[in-house]
């Protein structure tokens, strides 16, 4: 991801009047819009009964913005859970004060390999690490069992929620999980491997 950002910055620098880089990893408008919209929507839709908020971390905007609203504005001490790839656990490493050692993984949309400026680590209460296999298999379950065409990062978030539900302390808790990705963007990935013929994928 850092290489992609560097390339984008290079393109903008080549002609600033023609190109604009919105900087989703560091632009404060990112968490701000979630604080103003997504957070209130979750609060209203759960009648303030949300206990746990789970979000995969890509730019960090969703987790930061929603957590700020519910924890700070509404004053409720929810548990904010960050989801990251097992193969690139940089949030876990950062919270432990360790050197960041990012690694390759297959969960597109999360696990950028660095700590985004928009991710407020102080708002994170727990980190759930999810494997590539868990993310993909859970996304497939969402399609097959619930009819929800969700992407791999959504599968990772739901996998994290299912892992939490195995623990007694979460019995009876209202858990909100963000599913940010549509499966439509993953037709050529491992998510759909062996599920469709080449002709079906092209239709």
N, C-alpha and C positions, 0 to 999 in steps of 0.2 A: 504493500500500500504506500509506503514512503516513496518508493520509486515512481509510482503513478502521480503522487502529489508533486514531487520534484519536476516531473515532466510537464504537468499542468502549469506550474509556476514558470517554467521555462517558456512555454507557449505564450503566457500572458505577458511576460517580460519582453518578448519579441515584438509585440504590438499592443501596448496597454490601451490604446484607443479602440481597438477592435475586440479585444478579449477581456472577459471579467471572470475572476475566480471567487466564488462565494464562500470558500473556506468552511465547509460544513463541520469540520472537526474543531474549529476554533471560533467560529462566528457566534457571538452570544445570542443572536436572534434565534438560533436553533433551540437551546433549552428554554429560552423565553417563551416561544410559541407553545411549547408543551406545558409550561407553567400556566399560561393563559387559557389554553383550550383543552388539551388532553387530560390534565389533572382535574379541572372542574367537571369535565364530562364523566370521568371515573367516579368522582365523589358523588355527583348527582345520581348516576345510574345505580350506585350501590347504596344510596341513602346514607352515605358516610360510614357504611359498615365494612369497607375494605380493610383487611388486616395485613395482607401481604401483596407486594407489587413486584412482579417478575418481568425483567426486560433483558433481552440480549443487548450487548454493548457493541455498537459500531462506532458512531460518532460520540456517543454518551449523552446526546441531547434529550432523548426520551426519558431515560432513567433519572437524569438530573432534574429536568423540568417538572416531571410528575412528582418526584419525591419532595422537591422544594415546596410545591403547592400543598400537598397533603400534610407534610411534616411541619412546615413553617407557617403557612397561611392558615390552615385548618387546625394545626396543633395536635394532630394525631400521630402517635408513635408507631407507625406501620413498620414492617420489616421490608426493606428494599433489597431485592436480590438481583445481583448482576450475573448474567450468564456469559460464559466465555468458553472457547474451545479447550479441551484437555491438552491438546497438542501445542497450544500457545497461551499459557496461563499468565499473561503479563499483569493482569489486575491482582491476582493472588500474590504474585511476586512483589508488586509495588506495595501492597498493604503489609507485607511481611518485611519490607525494607530490603528486599533482595535485588540483585542485579536482574534487569529485564532480559529474558532469553526467549524471544518470540520464535515460533516454529511454523512450518507449513501445515495447513489443515484444509478441509473441504467444506467448511461451514461459511459460505459466502454471506457477506452482510454484517458479520461480527468478527471480532478478533483481528483488529487492524495491525497488531504487533507492536503497538506503543500506547501510551496513556494519552488520550485526546485532551486538549485543553478544556473541552466542554464537559468532561466527566469529573464531577465533584466526588472525590473518593470519600470524603467525610460523610456523605449521605448513604454510603453502601453499608448494609448491615451483614450481608452474607454474599459469598460468591459461590455459584454452582458451576462446576466444570462438566462439560458434556462432550462425549466422543463423537467423531464423525458418524460412526455407525448408529449411535443413539439418535442423533439429529435426523438422519435420513430415514431410519425405521419409524420414528415417531411422526415425521411428516407424511410418510406413506399411510400410517394408521389414521391420521386425520382425514386423508382422502378416502380410504376404504371404509372406515367405520363412521365418520361424521359427515362425509361429503364436502369437506373443506379443502379447497385446492390451495395449499400453503407451501411456502418455500422451505428450504433447509434451515434457515435461521429461526423460522417459526417453529419448526420441529424441535430445534434445540431448546427454545423457551418452554415449550410444553413438556419436553422431557425433563427439564429442571423442575417444573411444577409436579410432575408425577413422582419424581424422586423425593421431593419435600413431603408429599402426601404419605410416604412410607413411615414418616416420623410422627410419633404420638402428639407432639406439641402443636401440630398443625391440624389436628382433628377439629372439625367444626369451624375452621377459619375460612373467611372469604378471601380467596386468592384471585387476583387479577393478573392475567398474562397478556402481554402484547404480542400479537402476530403481525409483524410488519411486512411480510413478503408474500407475494402471490406465487404459486407454483408454476404459473405460465412462463415465468422467466427462467425456469430451470429445466426446460424440455430436453436440452442436450447434455444434462449432467447425470451424475450417478443416481439422482433421485428417481429418474424415470427409466433407468437401465432395465432392460428385459420386460418392461411393462407394456410397451407399444411397438408395433412394427414401424419401419421407416416411413411407410405410406401414411400411417395414422398420425405420426408426428408432423407430417407436412400438411395435413388437412387443417 
